[in-house]
Amino acid sequence: MPPAIAKTRREPWFFIYSGTAVVMLCAVGVFLWSVFQSKREGGAVTARQARVTDADLARFFPPAYTGPPPATRDFASAIELYSQRDYAAAVPALRSASEAHPDLIGARFYLGVCELYTGTRDAGIADLKKTVAAGDSSYTEQARFYMAKGLIGAGDITAAKDQLEQVIALHGDLEQQAEMILAKLKLIQT
């Protein structure tokens, strides 16, 4: 009988380490490929994503009604439409309330916001200017902020910057947003 040939038996750890090495080499290869890919495309993608336009800065969502309970029935019905986000229907109701009661600064403010939001920019800016001209009120900061948004949309960047600077000077709730928009406007113009 021929002598038994000793069969070499590989230990299980050999297969475990070999498999781990293959997986690690694949992972390193994918990582290096992604690094080179990002360097090749990264600059163009970042520049495209970072581009901010005036239209982006002019865009807004109307603020929720936060004033005291409406003092008149017509203002209350207008604010009900506004609160239901029916801004187009709120415009004539708010206009009627603000004309019937010129002392209702809130009606004038929300009218201006609705007009801006529904695309009647010039009328919205005019009503927000009247809100600011009415004197120091709880709506002054918001009126200046949304007026700046409207002015950006209208392309009057200089006037928009002036309004944003005045919002910042008030040190109110919209100060940080105004600073951010002002910084972006300065970047766009450089």
C-alpha positions in Angstrom: 0.0 0.0 0.0 1.3 3.3 -0.9 1.9 5.7 1.8 -1.0 8.0 2.6 -0.7 11.4 1.1 -1.2 13.9 3.7 -3.9 16.2 2.6 -3.3 19.8 3.7 -6.2 21.1 5.4 -6.7 24.8 5.5 -7.8 26.2 8.8 -11.1 28.2 8.8 -9.3 31.4 9.9 -7.5 31.4 6.5 -10.8 31.7 4.7 -12.1 34.4 7.1 -8.9 36.5 6.7 -8.8 36.1 3.0 -12.5 37.1 2.6 -12.0 40.1 4.8 -8.9 41.2 2.8 -10.9 41.0 -0.5 -13.8 43.0 1.0 -11.4 45.6 2.3 -9.6 46.0 -1.0 -13.0 46.5 -2.7 -14.0 49.1 -0.1 -10.7 51.0 -0.6 -11.1 50.9 -4.4 -14.6 52.3 -4.2 -13.5 55.0 -1.7 -10.6 56.1 -4.0 -12.8 56.1 -7.0 -15.4 58.3 -5.2 -12.6 60.7 -4.1 -11.3 61.1 -7.7 -14.9 61.4 -9.0 -15.8 64.2 -6.5 -12.6 66.1 -7.3 -13.4 66.0 -11.0 -17.1 67.1 -10.6 -17.2 68.7 -7.2 -16.4 72.3 -8.2 -19.1 72.5 -10.8 -21.7 70.9 -8.7 -21.0 73.1 -5.7 -21.1 76.3 -7.8 -24.4 75.3 -9.4 -26.0 74.4 -6.0 -24.7 77.5 -4.3 -26.1 79.9 -6.9 -28.9 82.0 -5.3 -31.1 84.3 -7.4 -33.1 87.3 -6.5 -36.3 85.3 -7.1 -35.1 82.8 -4.4 -34.6 85.7 -1.9 -37.9 87.3 -2.8 -39.9 84.1 -2.2 -41.8 83.8 1.1 -44.7 82.2 2.9 -47.2 84.6 4.4 -46.9 84.8 8.2 -49.6 83.5 10.5 -52.0 86.1 11.9 -50.7 86.9 15.4 -52.4 90.1 16.2 -55.1 90.7 18.8 -58.6 89.5 18.0 -59.9 91.5 15.0 -61.7 94.7 16.2 -64.3 94.8 13.5 -66.5 92.3 11.8 -65.1 92.9 8.3 -61.5 92.6 9.5 -62.5 89.4 11.3 -63.9 87.8 8.2 -60.9 88.9 6.2 -58.5 87.4 8.7 -60.6 84.2 8.6 -59.9 84.0 4.9 -56.3 84.8 5.5 -56.0 82.1 8.1 -57.5 79.6 5.7 -54.7 80.5 3.3 -57.2 81.8 0.8 -55.0 84.9 0.1 -56.6 85.8 -3.2 -60.1 86.0 -1.5 -58.5 87.8 1.5 -57.2 90.7 -0.7 -60.6 92.4 -1.4 -61.8 91.7 2.2 -58.7 93.2 3.7 -58.8 96.2 1.3 -62.4 96.9 2.3 -61.5 96.6 6.0 -58.4 98.9 5.7 -60.4 101.5 3.7 -63.3 101.5 6.1 -61.0 101.6 9.2 -57.7 103.4 8.3 -56.6 103.1 11.9 -56.4 99.2 11.5 -52.7 98.9 10.8 -52.9 95.1 10.9 -55.5 95.1 8.0 -53.1 97.2 5.9 -50.1 95.0 6.8 -51.9 91.7 5.9 -53.3 93.3 2.8 -49.8 94.2 1.7 -48.5 90.6 2.4 -51.5 89.1 0.5 -50.9 91.4 -2.5 -47.2 90.5 -2.6 -48.0 86.8 -2.3 -50.7 86.8 -5.0 -48.5 88.7 -7.5 -49.7 92.3 -7.1 -46.2 93.4 -6.1 -46.5 97.2 -6.5 -49.7 97.4 -4.5 -48.3 95.2 -1.9 -45.2 97.3 -1.5 -47.3 100.5 -1.4 -49.5 99.0 1.4 -46.5 97.9 3.4 -45.0 101.4 3.0 -48.3 102.8 4.5 -48.0 100.3 7.3 -44.5 101.6 8.1 -45.6 105.2 7.7 -48.3 104.7 10.2 -45.6 104.9 12.9 -44.1 102.6 15.4 -46.4 99.6 15.7 -46.1 95.9 16.3 -46.2 95.5 12.5 -43.3 97.8 11.6 -40.5 95.1 11.6 -42.6 92.6 9.6 -43.7 95.3 7.2 -40.2 96.3 6.4 -39.1 92.7 6.1 -41.8 91.8 3.6 -41.4 95.1 1.8 -37.7 94.1 1.3 -38.9 90.8 -0.2 -41.2 92.6 -2.6 -38.4 95.1 -3.5 -36.1 92.2 -4.2 -38.7 90.7 -6.5 -39.1 94.0 -8.2 -35.4 94.3 -8.8 -34.9 97.3 -6.5 -32.0 95.8 -4.6 -30.7 99.1 -3.1 -34.1 99.9 -1.5 -34.4 96.2 -0.4 -31.0 96.5 1.4 -32.1 99.7 3.1 -35.3 98.0 4.4 -33.3 95.0 5.6 -30.8 97.2 7.4 -33.6 98.9 9.2 -35.1 95.5 10.2 -31.7 94.6 11.6 -31.5 97.9 13.5 -34.8 97.0 15.2 -33.2 93.9 16.8 -36.5 92.0 16.6 -37.6 88.5 15.7 -36.6 88.9 12.0 -33.1 90.3 12.6 -31.2 87.1 11.8 -33.3 86.4 8.6 -32.7 89.9 7.5 -28.9 89.6 8.1 -28.8 86.4 6.1 -30.7 87.8 3.1 -28.6 91.0 3.2 -25.4 88.9 3.1 -26.8 86.9 0.2 -27.7 90.1 -1.7 -24.2 91.3 -1.2 -22.8 88.1 -2.6 -25.1 88.2 -5.6 -23.9 91.7 -6.5 -20.2 90.9 -6.3 
